Amino acid sequence: MKKLFIFLGIFVNLVILVEGKELNDRENRQKWGMEPNTIPNPGFENLDRNNRPLNWTSFIPIPSDTSLEKIQKEFGFKQQVSVLNSDFEEIEPSMDFFKYTKIRKIGRIKYHKDVWKAGLNFKEYKDAGKLNKSEVFPGIEEKIVHSGNKALKFEVENSRGFSWSEVYMDRVFEVKPYTEYIINFWYYQSGDENLYGTVWLDLAGKRYIKFPDLDKKVLNQWKQYTFYFKTGEEKGKSAIQLWGSCEKKGITGKIVFDDIGIFTHKDIWDKDLWEISKNDFHNGQYSLKINNTPREIRVISDIIGIDYHKKYKLTAFVKAKEATGENYIKVNWKRYANKFDIETIKTTISNPIIGTFDWEKIDIPLTPPETAQFLEVELFSSGNQGIWMVDDLYMDGFGDEDIEFLMSQAGFEKDGYKDIIIRTKEKFTSHPILEIYKKNGKKPVLKKNMDYWGKYKWGEHYYTAEFSELKKEGDYFLKVKYSDGKEEKSPLFPVQRGLYRELAKNGIKYFYYQRSGYEIPGWHKACHLDDAWFTNFDTSERYYHIDLTGGWFDAADLNKWLDPQGWYVRSLCNVYNKLKDERKDFLKGKLPDMVEEAKWGAEYIKKSYKGNGEFYFCVKIFDWRTPPDEDTDNIPGNDDDRCSNVILPETCATLGLASFANMLKNIGNEETKNYLEIAIDSFTNQTENPEIVKKLTGIQKDNICLTLSAIELYKATGEQKYFNFAKEHVKQLAQFCIDGNFKISSQKETEEKRLLYFLEPIEEFALNFPEEEETVLCKKALETVAEHMVKVSKLSPLGHTQTLTENIEDSSIFLSPGRSTTYILSCAFHLSAMAHILGKPELLKIAEKNLQYALGRNFHGASCMAHIGWKWGAHFTYLCNCPGHEDGIIPYAVNKGHALGGTRFRTGMPYAVMPGPYSPLYMEEWNLEVYGVTQSFLLNALTNIITYTGRRWMTPRKWIER
């Protein structure tokens, strides 16, 4: 009976699991249609509360120079919405500025949270003599007004560089959901076109809308601008944000705003023009119906990321009854026009939709223009006296390609793992043949049958072939021959000894380009030489100034955070310790390049040490539109200095110093003592000072960092107390793995767990102390984790390591959109270490597959490393403000994740957004930033694989060179 109950329990759980999965599948199909469709809401099945299809919106093509009277006459926007102080006539005497406004930015001045939230007291600011007219500043204009006696101005006199000011009209108007509006205002510009204005709306604190920058070339006359906008679910008090911006030196000018009006009307203007049809559809429950359209109407989808190297095809089902005029399905190809705005660079149009016919499928072949980053689907109708309907749109996110090569675009290490994966739209009747040719070769040097892996989750088919036996150096290309004599040819790629070593050498350059307080020739002059004030966390109260210059900028932004800097220093030390690369050709310093770069970070950590195991954790508050060297005046003690406002017992910093000190000791450098003393003092306080210890976390970050620090300090000093600490704590971490706690149960797991940081102390102990009894436990822990990693690596046609979930079947393709490349590189790093420790060369093969994932052997067929491969994905960074580097791309930087799912893309499906002329300053998940953590894992993975590739196995602990 007990067995029966157990069986019934398992059966019920399985039924619930299957039903839950089927429900999710149904919901996914409803939202997206058949996989791998990328058109959001393609069958118009998902509706808002007004029965309008989600992810689609109508658009009124109102030229910005159209008069308000004409717009109101043609479109009916006559109902005025109340806007407080819309004519800028009311003044708040205590602020000497307009009522209901906040000054949140003046020139280059940095504000803290309290000032930014409440606004700057303009009167106090001026009375204190802080108004610098060489930077853009706001004010009250009484001479040049459109109506009344006052207007808002932004002004600058002989500007000293880039600066901008922001006036926030806080909660001055109210919006209703799913309503159309226009905003109308007047502006006057004089002096120079390089001083210009920008207008934003903050809709109920839920969504920002930026309107195109005002016309920069119309000077010395009042000009009207009118913009159309539409709310979704936004409801309530909203704000208007006005900017004045200057981008060059030596500019004198003024821009004035006056008479802001917002208008709507009782009924949504297009309700009779387009609607959801519940009675006539091709599939599902609804279709989209476009009725009589005496005036132009456009119904537009959300934008979709694309790869302009590929061809695509859009299909749709269309029906018409007495349709006349101009009716088309359009595809608008788009890219970033500047750091904020997206522009249309080309349009592809279907055949006209006219006459009467029943549901028909139409195909629109799509060839993206070069530099296109996105597309949107537009349903266009004008002058139509009948009706037409659209349903079931479809566009394969992988493109309309017969064969795609998914491979390492950097090439292959001479003695390393080599394979090719092809993705095909159709399954072949026979196995395709892989042929490998030398550059300019006429005959293949190697032929292989490709094995069929199967059909993967997005509906495509995958074939694989390994050719690791190819070891002769040179440049090669591949041919895949398949049905009916067809063939596809790959670009050229190298096979060379030392390939990974060169990638590691170049990968380290990322940190050089991220240096703060240092001139990067061709990018920016020395910057932020006045870091930093120490302040209260939430207020502008300044306590004292401390030298926190140097270090590396964080990720894509210009903040400096201490915890990752410790990991970066450690990674650079690891690379040098294993590769012993003595070259000095890049930095040209006294020490090898790898050591010099590590020293840059270690020196900053040393400066950040406050004592008693605590560090100044961050330097932040920066102007995100300014080139780094123009962000502050570089004179310590001024108002524009950045701030540091957190002090923490940062164990990562201790680890960085301990690792660097040990490396210096090994090369006999006389500066070892300078870093070792601080590392020891910090470690002692973080492990023995009760007040400090209680601030630390448990099994994760701090335990990991302190255990690694203890190993480094023991190697540097030989003191037994560090070795004892390492032994005690590595047992805890090993047991953590043996007990299965390494598995991910939710996306809320700590980064230390999600990125497998807990493995490094276990690996380091086993590598350094193979004879210790704790190493037996370490190996058992690594065996447990490795076994799980092998299993989830078999779930993907790429053989890369999927997430380490509680249940294998729950493993997902990526850890998260923001960490997918980072996670896969961390797997490469740890698998290669475990291969050596456990004597399992098969783990090294999986490690190399993960490494090559970042180099192009991935689902979107693009390298994640800038300037490596024949195509590589976007890399977001605020260095896009450096003149001449508007794309913001750091050489050899690896983006930390793929564009996956979310608001604009199908959940879980990867996209590669190709770089354009501008790196946007508004970041969403498809603008993927570079991140020192990702770069560190790349370097560690390369280093381990370099160390162990080209060796054969003799015993679990010994490698013997060939």
BELSULGI-V940542 format. One record per backbone hydrogen bond with DSSP energy under -0.5 kcal/mol. CO is the residue of the C=O (numbers start at 1). NH is the residue of the N-H. Records with the same first field share a line. If there is no record, write none. Layout:
BEGIN
CO: NH  NH
END
This chain:
BEGIN
1: 5
2: 6
3: 7
4: 8
5: 9
6: 10
7: 11
8: 12
9: 13
10: 14
11: 15
12: 16
13: 17
14: 18
15: 19
16: 20
17: 21
18: 22
19: 23
20: 24
21: 25
22: 26
23: 27
24: 28
25: 29
26: 30
27: 31
28: 32
29: 33
31: 41  42
34: 37
36: 397
38: 40
39: 42
41: 44
42: 393
45: 47
46: 54
48: 51
52: 48
53: 56
55: 302
57: 300
59: 61  298
60: 62
61: 63
63: 66
64: 226
67: 71
68: 72
69: 73
70: 74
71: 75  76
72: 76
76: 78
78: 80
79: 264
81: 262
83: 86
85: 88
86: 260
90: 99
91: 93
92: 95  96  97
95: 123
97: 92
98: 101
100: 170
102: 104  168
103: 120
105: 166
106: 109
107: 164
112: 116
113: 117
114: 118
115: 119
120: 122
121: 125
122: 126
123: 127
124: 128
125: 130
126: 129
130: 132
131: 133
132: 135
133: 157
134: 160
136: 107
137: 155
139: 141  153
141: 151
143: 145
151: 141
152: 257
153: 139
154: 255
155: 137
156: 253
159: 250
163: 246
165: 244
166: 104  105
167: 169  242
168: 102  170
169: 172  240
172: 84
173: 238
175: 236
176: 179
179: 231
181: 229
182: 263
183: 227
184: 261
185: 225
186: 258
187: 223
188: 256
189: 220
190: 192  254
192: 195
194: 196  247
196: 245
197: 214
198: 243
199: 211
200: 241
201: 203  209
202: 204  239
203: 206  207
207: 203
209: 201  211
217: 219
221: 189
223: 187
225: 185
227: 183
229: 181
232: 178
236: 175
238: 172  173
239: 202
240: 169  242
241: 200
242: 167
243: 198
244: 165
245: 196
246: 163
248: 161
251: 159
253: 156
254: 190
255: 154
256: 188
257: 152
258: 186
261: 184
262: 81
263: 182
264: 79
268: 271
270: 273  274
273: 291
275: 289
276: 278
277: 287
287: 277
288: 390
289: 275  291
290: 388
293: 383  384
297: 381
298: 59  300
299: 379
300: 57
304: 375
306: 308  914
307: 310
310: 368
311: 400
312: 366
313: 396
314: 364
315: 394
316: 362
317: 391
318: 360
319: 389
320: 357
321: 387
323: 355
325: 327
326: 382
327: 353
328: 330  380
329: 350
330: 378
331: 333  348
332: 376
333: 345  346
334: 373  374
335: 343
339: 921  922
341: 337  338
343: 335  345
346: 333
348: 331
352: 354
355: 323
357: 320
360: 318
362: 316
363: 365
364: 314
366: 312  368
369: 372
372: 308
373: 306
374: 334
375: 304
376: 332
377: 301
378: 330  380
379: 299
380: 328
381: 297
382: 326
384: 293
387: 321
388: 290
389: 319
390: 288
391: 317
394: 315
395: 38
396: 399
402: 425
404: 406  423
405: 407
406: 421
407: 409
408: 411
412: 496
413: 416
418: 467
420: 465
421: 406
422: 463
423: 404
424: 461
432: 450
433: 435  481
434: 448
435: 479
436: 445  446
437: 477
438: 441
446: 436
448: 434
451: 453  464
454: 462
456: 459
460: 456
461: 424
462: 453  454
463: 422
464: 451
465: 420
467: 470
469: 471
474: 495
475: 439
476: 493
477: 437
478: 490
479: 435  481
480: 488
481: 433
482: 485
483: 486
486: 482
488: 480
493: 476
494: 412
495: 474
496: 414  499
498: 502
499: 503
500: 504
501: 505
502: 506
503: 507
504: 508
506: 509
507: 510
508: 511  512
509: 513
510: 514
512: 515
514: 553
519: 521
520: 523  524
524: 520
528: 531
531: 548
532: 546
533: 535  644
534: 543  544
538: 114
541: 536
544: 534
546: 548
551: 516
554: 557
556: 878
559: 554
560: 619
561: 565
562: 566
563: 567
564: 568
565: 569
566: 570
567: 571
568: 572
569: 573
570: 574
571: 575
572: 576
573: 577
574: 578
575: 579
576: 580
580: 582
583: 593
584: 588
592: 595  596
593: 597
594: 598
595: 599
596: 600
597: 601
598: 602
599: 603
600: 604
601: 605
602: 606
603: 607
604: 608
605: 609
606: 609
608: 610  616
611: 614
614: 610  611
615: 617  648
617: 562
619: 560
620: 643
622: 624
623: 626
627: 630  631
628: 631
634: 636
635: 638
638: 641
639: 110
642: 532  533
643: 620
644: 535
646: 617  618
648: 615  650
649: 651
650: 654
651: 655
652: 656
653: 657
654: 658
655: 659
656: 660
657: 661
658: 662
659: 663
660: 664
661: 665
662: 666
663: 667
664: 669
665: 668
669: 672
671: 674  675
672: 675  676
673: 677
674: 678
675: 679
676: 680
677: 681
678: 682
679: 683
680: 684
681: 685
682: 686
683: 687
684: 688
685: 689
688: 690
689: 692  693
690: 694
692: 695
693: 696
698: 703
700: 704
701: 705
702: 706
703: 707
704: 708
705: 709
706: 710
707: 711
708: 712
709: 713
710: 714
711: 715
712: 716
713: 717
714: 718
719: 722  723
720: 724
721: 725
722: 726
723: 727
724: 728
725: 729
726: 730
727: 731
728: 732
729: 733
730: 734
731: 735
732: 736
733: 737
734: 738
735: 739
736: 741
737: 740
740: 743
744: 806
746: 749
750: 753  754
751: 755
752: 757  758
753: 756
756: 759
757: 760  761
758: 762
759: 763
760: 764
761: 765
762: 766
763: 767
764: 768
765: 769
769: 772
772: 775  776
773: 776  777
774: 778
775: 779
776: 780
777: 781
778: 782
779: 783
780: 784
781: 785
782: 786
783: 787
784: 788
785: 789
786: 790
787: 791
788: 792
789: 793
790: 794
791: 794
792: 795  802
796: 799
800: 802
803: 805
804: 744
807: 810
808: 811
812: 803
816: 819  820
819: 823
820: 824
821: 825
822: 826
823: 827
824: 828
825: 829
826: 830
827: 831
828: 832
829: 833
830: 834
831: 835
832: 836
833: 837
834: 838
835: 839  840
839: 841
840: 843  844
841: 844  845
842: 846
843: 847
844: 848
845: 849
846: 850
847: 851
848: 852
849: 853
850: 854
851: 854
852: 855  857
853: 856
854: 864
855: 409
856: 407  858
858: 861
863: 873
864: 866  895
865: 868
866: 892
867: 869
871: 863
872: 915
876: 930
877: 880
878: 881
879: 882
882: 885
885: 888
886: 919
888: 890
890: 893
893: 866
894: 931
896: 821  822
898: 900
899: 911
901: 904  905
906: 901  909
909: 901
911: 899  913
912: 914
913: 874
918: 920
921: 923
924: 927
926: 928
927: 929
928: 876
929: 896
931: 935
932: 936
933: 937
934: 938
935: 939
936: 940
937: 941
938: 942
939: 943
940: 944
941: 945
942: 946
943: 947
944: 948
945: 949
948: 951
950: 962
952: 960
955: 954  958
958: 954  955
960: 952
END
